[in-house]
């Protein structure tokens, strides 16, 4: 039995002079024994940890787009085409609940948990899409809670080092490794969102294994771009160009007549597709390349998909159900029309993109309701997506909104009780509602109560109370009618602002102006 691991990673942030352009995806030979590995282990021996980081807690790190989508889509493709069992594919992404956030702690814990379940002759796939940086000649991946600093100690404590990953794989006994590095896009430092994040030679070496020293038995490292280049986001599809080409290749576009996708055929498909698409869309250059050692790339079947065309049949691709599904997806993938994705999933319930369509439906639904002031809307969202990526956020938003509504009701009740107590001349009750009422204002009220034979006070809220932490304020229209020994007096009306503070879980009046 052989041992195999797969890793997908990111890029590096450093200045680099771009070398002359090349025209192909290079497979770099290594001084190793003849390739021996030509098959993957059985499905039950395959595990994957897939990480996608779009958003960072450190606001100095620029956000990305498409990294989380890359992670979800890759996970779906592994189950659909590469023989992975769903329960063996673990996705950490910034659009998931806290326990699935791509923090450094979660990444290392999941790696540890998987290592205890993965046999040495199994397959590990570790995928990371997000920012990467280089410090002191060492390569680091930036999880969602990373900190960017020129102080190497800060980076070492908060980022995930390439040497750490290689060391972990070594301790697991995994001898076969495949790395997919995507996507060296923009500089992670805030304020430099347009600056390229170039692939460096030292970063390339950080994810290369030495077969001569028995680091691994075989490895393949596929890079989204050559040294000195950068990778780009395929905005129309919501993925990196490199990842999109990989997904398309795995799904069948790199398949032979038997529907088999080999490592070699996938490399060639990515080689042809990425430069062409990037040049066509953006007018710039992105040239993936690869380093392979110890694998029989043309024999190593990494996915199985129905061929797009029957061999020798000449049947148009539009007659293939997969082609029809993909063409429809291409038409709607860049849309923000919720109903378009609903109809797509209804039409393709068992399709390869059904899960991704469901994720888009939830995302668009969440974006339409997350600012609502109606708790029923949030409750309906939770009913529709009880285990969704935004369920935790929706639950927290619902709880916060219910608290705000309860606080507003409590404040409105205090206003009504104050008006009622004032009309009854009940100074003791007023002091209860307004514990900081000063002696001067208290005497004025007492004097007024002494001369007024009847009082009618109305306080109508102009707008809902504004609440900030333990303080709140509300503007009211005050209407005062009273009678004294001279008879009924002319009513008075004006606007007043009442300020409140929370005291022992109750709202009390702080001032009235």
N, C-alpha and C positions, 0 to 999 in steps of 0.2 A: 504494500500500500504506500502511496506517496502522500505528501503533506503540501497543502496549498493555501496561500493567503492572498487576498486582494485588497488594495488600498486606493482610495480616490482622495486627492488632496488639492491644495490651492497654490498660491503664488507668493511672490516676495516683493517687498517695497524697498527699492534702492536705485540709485542712478546707475545706468549702464549704457555704454555706447553700442548701438545696434549693429550687428555684423551684416555683411551683404546678404541679400535675400536668397533663399534657396527655393527650389521648385517642388520639393517632395517631402513626404513623411519619411524620415530616415529611421532605419532599424540598425542601431549601432551594434556591431559584433563585439563579443568579449572573449578574452583568452580563457576559455572554459572547455571542459570536456564536451563531447558531442551531445546535443539535446536528447533528453530521455523521456520527458513528461509529455504525453500526448492525449491525456484524458482527465476529466474532472472526477472527483469522488462522487458517490451516490448523493441523492437529494437530501437524505437525512443527515449527512455530514457537512452540509453547507450552512454557514452563518454569515450574517451581514450586519454591520453597524454603519449607518448612513447619516451624515451630519450636514445640515444646511444652515448657514448663518447669514441672514439679511440685515438684522438689526443688532446694534451693540449698545450695552449699558453706558459705556464710556462715550460721551458725546464728541470727544476728539476723534473718534473713528467714524469715517463716513459710512453710511448704510449702503447696502448692495441691493440689487433687484435680481430675482431669479434663482438665488442660491437655495432657498427653501423649496421652491418648485422643482429644482433639479433633484433634490433629495427625495421628495415624494415620488416623482416620476421614475427615478432610478429604482426605488424600492418596488414600485408596481411592475416595472419591466423585469426585475429579477424573478419575481413570482410568476409572471405571465410567461416568460420565455426562457429563463435561465435555470429553471428547476429548483428554485428556493422555496421552502415551505414558509407560508405567511408568518408563522410564529417564530421563525428563525431570522426574520428581517426586522431590525430595530432602527427606527428613524428618530433622530433628534433634530428639531427645527424650530426656528424662532416664531413660527405661527402655531405652535403646539402648547399645551398646558405646561405648568412649571416643572412637573416631573419629566417632561420630554424636551425641556429647553436645552440647547447645545452649550451648556456651561462646561468649564473645565472639569468640575467635579462629576457632572453627569457623564461626560465622555469617558473619564477614567473608570468610573464605577461600572458603566455598561461594558467596557472592555474587560474589566476584571470578571464580571459575571459571565460573559461569553467565554472567556478563557477557561473557566471552570467546567463548562459544558462541551467545549469543542475538543474532539479527539485530535491527536497529533497528525493523523492521516486525513483530517478534514479540510475544509475550505473556509477561510476567513476573508470577508470583503469589508474593508474599512473605507468609507467614502467621506471626504470632507470638502464641502464647497463653502467658501467664505474668503476672508482676507488672510494673507500670509505676509510675514516680514522677515528680514534678515538682520541680525545683530551680531557683530563680532565674528562674522563668517559662519554663523550657525543659523539654520532655518527654523522658523516657528509658525505654527498655525494659530489663528486668533479665534478662540471660542467667544461666545456672546458676552462673557464677563471679563474679557481680557482688558488690559491697560496698555496703552502705547506710551513708551518713554524711551529716552536715550540712555537711561540707566538700565544696563543689561540685567540687573538683579530684579527689577520690576517685571521685565518681560519674562524672565525665567520662572518667576513665581506665578504669573497669571496666564501665560500662553502655553501651548502644547508643543514641545520641541520635537523636531524630526528624530533626533537621537533617542528621545524618550520612546517614540513609537517603535523604532527599530529594536531598541532594547527590550520592549515589552513583547514584541513578536518573537525575539530570540528566546526569552524566558518561557514563552508558550510552547516552544519547540516547533513552530511553524516554519517549514523549510522552503515552501513555494509561495511567492508573493507577486501579486499584480497590483500596480499602482496606476491610478488614473488622475492626473493632476490638472485641475481646471479651477481658476481661470485667470490668474494674473491680470486683473482688469485695471481699475483706477486705484490711485494711491489711497491707502487707508486713513491718512492723516486729514482731519477736517480742514476745509479751506483749500484743499488741493484735489477736489473731486474730478477735475478734468486731467490731472497729471497721470501719465501712464504708470503702471506698476510692472516693471519689466522683469522678465525671467532672467536669473543670473546663473553663471556657471557653478558657483558654490551652492546655490539652492538646488540645482540639478544633481550635484554630487551627494547632497544630503539624503536624497531618496534613491540612491543607487546601492545595490548590494554587491558584495565581493564574493564571487563564487569560489575563487582560489583559496580564500581563507575560510570557506565553509560558512559564510554568513547565512546563506540559503542554498537550496539545491537548484532552484530555478526562479527566475523573476522576469517580469515585463513591466516596464514603466512607460506609460503613454502620457505625454505632455501636451497641454492644449496649445502651446506655442513654443517656438524655438527659443534658444538662449538669445537675449537681447530684444525679444518681441513681447507683445502683450496680447491678451485675449479680449474678446468683446461679447457684449450681451446681445442676443437675438431678440430684440424688443417685441417683435411681432409674435413670437412664440412664447415669450416669458421665460426663456432658458438661455444659458450660454450657447454660442454656436457649437462649441466642442461637445457639450453634453447633448445638445439636440441631435447632432450627427451620430453620437454613440447610441442614443435611444432609437433613432430611426434604423440604424444598422442592426442593432439587437432585435428589433421588431420584425426584421425580414429583408430590409433593403440591402443588407450585406450577405444574404443567404445564397447558397448554391441551389441547384435544381431540386435537391432533396430537402430543402428548408433548413440546412445547417449553417450556422454562423460560426466560423472559426476565428481564432485570434488574428490570423493573417488576413482573412477577408474583411474583418472589421477594421483593421489598420488601413487597408487600401480604401475602404469606403470613406473613412474619416479623412484620409489624405486627399481624396478627390473632392469631397463635399465642402469641407470647412473653408479652404482658400477661395473656392468659387463663390460661395454664398457671401462671405465677408467682402470680397472684392466687388461683387454685384451690388450689395446693399450699401456698403460704407465707403467703397473706393480705397480701402487700405488693405494691409497684408496681415494675415494670421496663418502661420505654417506649423501645424502640429508635427511632432516627431516622436520616436520611441526608441527605447533601449530594451533589448530582449536577450536573455541568456538562460539556457537550460530548458527551453520549451521547443517542441515541434509545432511551431505556430500554425502551419497549414493543416495539421491534424487535430489540434486542440479545439474541440467544439465547445464553445462557451454559451451558446443559446440555440434553441430550435424554434423556427417559425415557418408557417406555411409559405412556400414560395409565391412571389407576387405574380409570376407567370408560369403556367404549366410548360414543362420543357418541350420546345418545338411546336407548341400549339398555336402560337401567334395570337392567343386570346387577348383582347385589350385589357389593360390593368383595371379599367373601370368596372369590369365584371367581377373582380375579386372583392369580397366583402371587406377585407382589410383595407384595400385601396379606397373604397367608397367611404369607409369610416374616416380614414386619414384625410381625404380631400375635404370632407365636411368639417373636420376638426380644424384644418388649416383656414377655412373660411371664418370660423367663429372664435379661434383661439385668442385673438387680440381684442375681442369685443368685451364690452362691459354690460351686455344685454343678458340679464338673468334668465329670461325665458328661452333664449337661444341655447343655453347650456341645459336647461330643464328638458327641452324638446330633444336635444342630442342624446341625453342619457335615456330618455324614454324610448328612443329609436334604437339605441345600441346598449341595452342593459347588461349584456355579457361581453361588450367590446373591451379592447385593451385600454381604452381611455375613459371607461365608465367611472373608475375611481377618481381620476383627475377631474372629470366633469363634476362629480359630486363635491370635490374640494372647492372648485370654482363657484359652485352654487352656494355653498356655505359662506365662502369669502365675500361674495357680492351681497348676499343677504345680510351678513354681519355689518358690512360697510353702510348699508341702508338703514340699519336700526340702532347702531351703537350710540348715536347721539339722542335717542328718543327720551322724552320725559314721561312716557306712558309705560308703566310696569307691565301691563298686559302684553305689549309688543315684545318685550324681553322674555316674558314667560312663554310666549308662543315660539320664539326662537329656540329656547331651551327644550321645548317639547319636540320641535322638529329636528334638532341636532343635539340630543342629550349627551353624546359621547364625542362631539365634534371638536375641532381644533380650537374653537373660540368659546366652548362651553364654560370653561373656567372664567374667562373674561366676562361673559354674559351673566354668569351667576354673581360675580362680584359687582357688576354694574347694577344688576337688579337689587341686590342687597343695599348698595349705596343709595339707589333711587328710592327704595322703600324707606330708608332711614330719613332721607331728605323730606319726603312727603309726610312722614310721621312728625318730624320736627316742625314743619310748616303748620301742621294741624295743631300741634301743641302751642305754638306761638299765637295762632289765631284764637285759640281758646283763652290764652292769657289776656289778649286784647279785649275779648268779649267780657271776661270776668272783671277786668279793670273798669270798663264802661258801666257794667252793672253795679259794681261796688261804689263807684262815684255817684251814680244815681241814687243809691240807698244811703249815701253819706257815711259809708262804713270805712272809716279811716284805718281801723285795725286790719281789715282785709286788704286794703290798698297797700299797707306796709308789708303784708305777707307777699303780695305780688311784686312789690317794689322795695326790697329790703334795704337798698342804699338811699332811699328817700331822705333828703336832708331836713334838718329841723326847720329851716327857713321856709321851704316849700310845704312842709307839713303844717306849719302855723297858718300859711296862706289858705291851704285847703280847709283847715278847721274854721278859720274866720268866714270863708265863703259858705261853708255848710251851716254856719250859725245864722246867716242872714237869709239864706235861700229856703223858702218853704217847700219847693219841689224842684227837682232837677231831672232833666232827661238828656243823657249824653249818648251820642252814636259815633262809633269809630268804624269806618268802612275802609278795608284794605284796598289801596289803589292797585297794587301788584303783589304777587306772592313774596313772602319774606326772602331776603337775600341772606344766605347762611355761609359763614366762613369759619370752619372749625367750631369753637365754642362761643362764637359771637354771631349776632344776627341783627338785622335792622329791617324795618318795614315802614313804608309811607302810608298814612291814612288820611282820609277826609274826616275832620272832626266837626260835628254839628252839636251845638250846645243850646238848650232851651231851659229857662228857669223862671221861677216866679218868686218875688219877695213881697214885702209888706205893701209895695206900690202896685202889685199885680204882675201879670205876665209880661216879661221883658222881650225885647226884640231878639230873635235867634241869632246866633253867631256861627259862622262857618269858616274854617281855614284848613290848611294842610299842616300836618304834624309828622315828625319822624320819631319813631319809637325804637330805641336800641335795647337789645337783650343780651344776656350772657347765660351760658349753661352753668347751673350750680346744682351739684348732687343729682345729676340726671334729670333736672327740671329746668325749664326756661323761666327766667325772672327779668323784670324790667330793670334796665340800667339807667336810662335817661329818656326824657320826653321833651322834644323841642318843636 
